[in-house]
Amino acid sequence: MKNKQLILCLLIFTQFSMQSQTDNDSGKSLIRGIYKNFYEFKTNSPQITDPFIIDSVPRDAYRWTGTYSRSLFLPGEKDEIEDVWGFCDGRNCYIRFRGDYFPIFYDDGDFGFVGFGVAEEEIAINGFILGGLTGYAIMKNSARISAKNKKHTYYIHPVNGNPFESRFSMKQYEDPEFVTLVLYRGHKHEIEQHLNFVINDTLFYSFPPGSFAEFDLDNDYKPVELKIGDNHDQKLRVYPAPFGKNYYRLSFSEEDSIPVVEQVDKATGEFEGTKALNKQKKRNK
């Protein structure tokens, strides 16, 4: 019964947040898999559906008696899978929050979960938004321990999937209108052949070595599709964050033999992107 209810809620939730649905939203069953991002949860279409192991350990804190801490592993791997939004075990869906996973519930039109509590130090730094955006408050260990001994009900934003500490703060929050994509190609070790690509089947570009382009795309929280190569036969979906610039390095070298695209951090992107932009300006003089 809970399974069918959650499927129905996902369908309603998808319509409510103005996102397109996929064939997986048929209402038949929850798909067991790992969500790399919120969009995959919302459309019941986990990117990782290969066999994975869910390791469950009883929590120690007395307030959490009877609940379990969970970790995800690929068969034969020792390192935990961490860079994910959540997962589904085929019966229930879970969101990753503060290094653990918590079951998602549906309540009066909103999705939420009961997670580790809010430390006072974090409230002062974060304001009303918690956990969903990389790079916010870094709590002291004592504050983290204190927070883990508390329980708090969070609500999941219907568009961006970020946890908020109250319904009110979630309703008051507004997302940026655009997301910014920066794509560049360096010049060292690159072959002279142009690297062709298209963004969302509408923006066509051809990069010689030392090229740079910046795009402001509508912030609809759908993945951005890149098609790369002479025939655009290599397809890649990227999920840009709505805050700040998202940097992607394109390369086409003899060593790679095929075009390659890689997301890089801000510091690397700014440094390498500026060098590529300067090369481009010099070439266009």
Buried (B, 14 or more C-beta within 10 A) or exposed (E): EEEEEBBEBBBEBBEBBEBEBBEBBEEEBBBBBBBBBBBBBBBBBBBBEEEBEBEEEEBEBEEBEEBBBBBBBBEEEEEEBEEBBBBBBEEBBBBBBBEBBBBBBBEEEBBBBBBBBBBEBBEEEBEEBBBBBEEBBEBEEEBBEBBBBBBBBBBBBBBBBBBBBEBEBBEEBEBEEEBBBBBBBBBEEBBEEBBBBBBBEEEEBEBBBBBBBEBEBEBBBBBBEBBBBEEBEBEBEBBBBBBBBBBBBBBBBEEEEEBBBEEBEBEEBBEBBEBBBEBBEEEEE
